[in-house]
Amino acid sequence: MALTGIAIYKLLPKTNCKKCGFPTCLAFAMQLAQKKVELSKCPDVSEEAKQMLEGAAAPPIKLATVGVGEDAIKAGEETVLFRHEDKFTNPCGIVIKLTDNLDEAALNERLEQIGKLHWTRVGMEIFVNGVALVNASGDAGTFKAAAQKVAGGPAKNVVLVSENADNLIAAAEAIKDSRPLLHGANKDNFQKLGEFCGKNKLPLAVSGESLEEIAELTPKLKELGVDEMVIVPAGKGVKECMHELTKLRRMAIKKAFRPVGYPTIVDASVGAADELEQIANAGIYAAKYAGIVMLDISEAWQVLPLLTMRQNIYTNPQKPIQVDQKLYEVGEPDENSPVMFTTNFSLTYFSVEGEVEASRVPSYILAVDTEGLSVLTAYSGDKLNEKTVAKAIAATGLEGKVKHRKLIIPGLVAVMSGKLEEETGWEILVGPKEASYIPKYLKEIWK
């Protein structure tokens, strides 16, 4: 069971030195109990206490890494059931299923298609995280050759899926430097796969006929040296699988039951009648609580909505995504080009930028620092007013960029125009309320 804040406090130095960044040792202990801070923040904790506390301080869901480098899939380390309680930590990995019995041309075509599933949204890169290679042929040599092909392609991260332990080991041995996830451990083959993954420090996905069976297997695999595991829920349909995902999350976080304190992997194609249902299934699993989702679809129109939803779920609700306060150039603006301002909330800024680009009118966009709030929210909270805009104009050197003194403001805050003119000395032009009307405004109204 997890230690309480008071139990942790009794093991701390109790000096209230503030080196950890908290005013008292008790305050630090309370945060440690909630998994909101690491034990390493206390430089004076004794070795004896450290040994006792490290397990309690560890995230209730252990990290599993598939792949290498900055684009590796990192699943786990979650500390809450609901996003509003704090935040979700590691975005679930989205991987596309391929079978090893595809001919070379078809395999190359699919890999090329998967490599193109990469977009930029609100200044952030969103993309498919890898490939789940299924041993449909049942042959070890075919599986190994396909694994080598996939690992050397644009997909980067690889999940190897097979019910045959020997086939899994043969394929994984060939690409072990890329740290694939071996998907296929169960009560019959866990010994062989556990020894291989323990020796090579590879992640292993474990399944069972029930959660109880899985909970019995994970400690045995840990004894074999498997440090990173992923759980395959036993449920077959969406309803059953969601129940098990929820049980696993609650047992790990609320009960600190370490045998199931691992991320999960789910196949969204199981039970799906068609592509649309598979997309819906994947969205459900991404929201609650899959660490990795496998898909049997790879068209851009199918994948992009999932990646967009995942991006929204895994942003920190307490820290809005924002761009830097600066003067941005769209096209090649000159001293006569229009100037408009918006807030530095990423979604707002990039919506404005996209419409300005669509207008083909070279322009300046001043992103005003409102701590990442949208226009109306920032205005309502007094984060956007004549003084903040005036400071942004001065800080970004806007006056030296244009010879006119005309500033286009969002139509939603037209009420600011009078005070803004007094504060800045600029002529204030009220722009459209919606970003979609910006092209028409710049072409027909701006002078």
N, C-alpha and C positions, 0 to 999 in steps of 0.2 A: 504493500500500500504506500501511497505517496506520503511524505512527511508533511506535517502542518507547519505553518509559519513559526509557531512557538517552539516546536521540536527542532526546527532548523536553527532558530535563534540560540538555543541552549548549546549548540555546537560551534557557534561563531565566537570570535574573540571578545565581543561585547565591550569594545573600547569606544564605539561611536566616533571613529577617526575620520569618517567621511571620505576616505580614499576610494570607496566604491561608487561615489557620486550620490549617495543617499544620506540624509541627516543623521540616521541612527542605524545600528545593526538590526534592530527590530524591523524597520522599514525595508531594509535590504532583504531580510529573511522572508517577509511577506511577499515581496516581488519574486524571490527565488521559488517560493512554494507555488506561485502561479505560473512558473516557467517563463516569466517575462524578463529575466536577467540571468546571466551565466555566473556560476560560482567563481570563475576566474577573475571576476571584478573585485573580489576581496583578496588583497595581496598577503594578508596576515593569517589566513585560515591554516590551522595545523594539518599535518599530513594525515593524522588519525581521523580528524573531522572530514578532511577532503575525501578519504576513502569511503566514509559513511554517506557523504552528501552527493558525491558525483553521480551515483545512480539515481538519486531522487531529483537531482538538478537536470538530468538528461531529458530531452524532449520525450514525451510519452510515445510518440511514433518515430521510430528510428529512421534515419536517412538511408536511402538506397540510391546509388548513382549508376546510371546506365550510360556508357560511353565515356569519352575523355574530353578535356578542354572545356571552354566556357559554354559551349552549346550542349553539353551532356545533359541528360534528363536527370533531374534531382527530385526524388519523390520522398515524402515524409516530412518529419520535423514539425508537424502541425501541433498546435497547442490548444485549439478551441474547437467547439462544435459549430459555432455560428460566426460568420464573418464580422458581424457588428460587435462581437465581444472584444475583438482585437483585429486580427487580419489572418487570411490564409497565407501560408508561407511560400510553398513551392507550387507553381502552376502545374496542373496535371499534364503529363506528356501525351501527345497525340501521335500515334504510330499507325501506318497503313500496312495492312496485311498483303503479303505476296506469297505465292506457292513456289516451291523449288522445282516443280515440273514444267514451268513455263520454258518455252524455247528461248534461245539467246536473244533473238530480235525482240520478242515480246517482253522479256525481262528488262532489256535496255530501255525500251519505250516506256515501261511503267516507272522505272527509276528516274528517267528524264522528266516525266510528268510530275512525279513527287518532288523532285528538286525545284520545280517552278512554283510550288505552293508556298510562296514567300511574299509577304506584303509589308508595306509601311503604313501604320495607322496611328494617328495622333503622335507622330514622332517616334514611335516604337516599332521594332521589327516583330512581326508575328509570322510563325511558320510551323509546318509539320515537323515533329521532332525526330522521326525515324521510321524504320521499317520493322514489321513483325514477319519474319520469314517462317512459313509453315512447312513442315516436312511431309507434304502431301504424297510424295513419291514413295516414302517409306524406306528409301535407300540412303545409306550413310554417305557414299561417294557423291551422289547427286546433291544431297543436302550441303555437304562441305563445299563443293564447287560453287553452289549458289550463294552460300554465306560469304565466301571470299569475294564474289562479284558484288554483292550488296555492300559489304563493309568498305570496299574501295570506291563506292559511288557517292552521290551527293546526299544520301539519306543520313549519314553520320552515325546515328545510334541504331543498334540492332537488338531485337528481341528474337531469340531462337525458340521456336515452338515445336515440340515433338513429344510423343508418348514413349519414345524409345531412348533410354538413357545413353546407350552406346552411340546412337546417331547424334544426340545432343553433344556429347563429349567430343566426338570427331570433328564436328563443325566448330565448336567453341575453341578447341585446341588450335585450329587454323587461324582464328581471328581474335585470340584472347587479348592481344595488345589493345584492341578497341573496346574492351570491357563489355561484351554482350551480356544481356540478361538471359539466363537459361530458364525456359518456361516448360516445366514438365515433372517436377519432383512430386512424389506421392509416397504413400506408406510402403509401396513395393520396391521403389528404386532410390529412396532418399539416401541410403548409405553410400551407394556408388557416386551419385551426383554431389552429395555433401562432401565427400572426400576430395573430389575434383575441384569443386568451387572453393572449398576451404584452402586447398593447396595453392590455387591460382588467384585467390582473392577476388572472385567473381560473384556478382549478385545472382540469387536463385529464387525463382517463383515456386511456391509450394501450394499444392491443392489437396483437398480431402473431401470425403463424402459429407462432412459436417464441420462446423467451426470447432467443435470439441476435438475432432481428429487432427485438425490443423494445429490447434493449441498444444497437442501432444507431440507433434512433429518438430515444431520450431525450436524447442529446447534441445532436442537431439541433434538437429542440424547445427545449432550453435556450438555444441560440444565437439562437432567435427570441424570447427573452425570457420563456419559460414557466418560472417559478420553482417552481411547485408541481404535481407530477404524481402520478398514481395508476396503478399497473400492473394491467392485466386479464390474469390468467394464461391461457395458451393452452389448457390442458387442459379437456376438456369434462365428463368424469365426475369423481366425487369422488376416486377413486384418482389419476388424472392431475393433477387440480387440486392435491391435497395434496402430491404430489411437487414440483410447480412452486412452490407456496408455500414449501415447505421449502428448495428450491434458492435461491430469491430471498432468503430470510432468511439463509441461511448465506453466500451470496456477499456480501451487504451487510455482515454483522457479522464474519464470520471472515476474509474476503478484502478487506474495505473496497472492493469494486468499485462505484464510484459510479454507473455507468450503470443499475444496478438497485437503487440505494439509495433506494427510494420505497415508500410503503405500497401496499396492494393492495385491489382491490374484486372481490367474487365474487358470482355469482348462485346462491343455494341452490336455486332451483327447477329449474335445469338438470339433467336426468337423474333427477329425483325422480319416483317412480311415483305418490305420493299425498302428502297433507298431512303425515302422520307422518314419511315419509322426508325431506321437505323440512325439517322441524324438526330431524331428526337431522343432516342435512347442514349446516344453519346452525350447530348446536352444534359440529360438528367444525371448521368454518371459523373460528368465533369463538375456539376454543381454540388454533388453530394454522393460519395466522397472519394472517388477513384483517384489513385495516384498516376495511373497510366490507362489510357483508353485505346483499344485497338479498333480499327475501322476496316471495312471491306470496300470502301469507296474512295475515290481519289480525284473527282472532278472539282475544279475550283469553286463552282457554285455550291457544292456540297460541303466543302471544308471551310471556306471563309467564314460563314456564320458561326461555326463552332469556335474557331480561333478568336473571333471578335468577342463572343460571349465569355470565353475563358479569360481573355484579357481584362474584361470588365469585372469578373468575379475575383480575380487575383490582384487587383489593385488594392492598395491600403485605403480603407474607407476613412481613416483618420488623417490621411495625407493625400490630398488631390494631386493628380498628375499635372505638372505645370511646366511651362517653358520659361526660359530666362527673360527677365525684363531687359529688352533691348529694342533697337529699331531694325526691323527686318525689311529686306528688299525683295520685292517680287518682280521678276523681270529685270530690266536695267533702268530703274527710275533716274530722273535727273532733277534739276532745281525747280522744274515746273510741274513735277508729278504730284498727284494727290497724296495726302497723308490722312490716315485714319487710325483710330486707336481701338483696342479691345483689351480684355483682361488676359492674364497669363495662364488661365485655365486651358489645358492642352486642347480639349475637345472644342472649346470656343475658338481658340486661336487658329487651329488647323481648319476649322469650318470656314472661317473668314479667309484664310490664305488660299484655300481651294477655290473659292468663288472669285477671288481677285485674279488668280491664275486663269480661270475660265474666261474672265472678261478680256484678257490680253491687253489690259491697260497697265503699263509699268507703274508700280505704286510703292509707297512706304506704309508699313504697318507697325504702329507703336504698341508693344505688349506691355501693359501697365501691371506692376506687381500688386496683385490683390490676394496673395497667399493661396493662389490656385483656385479662387472662387469664380463662378460665372458672373456675367454682367449684372443681372438683377440681384443675385444673391450678395455680390460684393457691394452693390449700391445700398441694399437694405441694411447690411451690416456696417455701413460707413467705411468699408475698405476701398471703395471707389468714390472719390469726390474730387472737387476742383484742385485741392492741394496735392493729392496723390498723382493726378495727371500732370500738374505743373512740375512736380519733382521729376517725373519720368521724362518730360520734355527736356529739362535741364540736364539730367543725368546721361541721356543718350545722345546729346549734341544735335538734336533735331533742327535747331534754329540755323545751324551751319549747312544743312543739307538742301534747304529749299529757300527760294527768294520770296515766295508768297508767305502769307501768314494765315492759311486756311486749314482748319482741322475738322475732319468729318468724324462725328461721334455716333455711337449706336442709337438708333431711334428709340430703343427701350428706355434710354436715360436722357431723353430730350429735355427733361426738366433741369438738367445740369447746365444747359447752354448759357444762361445769363451769368451765373457765378463763375463759370469757366472762362468766359470772355473777360470778366473783370480781373480774374486771377492771372491769366496768361497774356492778355493783350492780343490774342489771336481771334480771327473771325471764325465763329463756330457754325458749321454746317451740319444739320441733322440728317443722318443717313437712314437707311431702311431699318426696320425692326428685325427683319429676317435676313440671314446671310445670303439666301438664295436670290435676293433682289439686288445684290451688290453689282453684278455685271451690268444690269440695266441702268442702275444709278450712275455708274462710272462712265458709261457710254453716252447717256442722254442728259444727265443733270449736271455732272461735274464740269466746271469751267475754270 
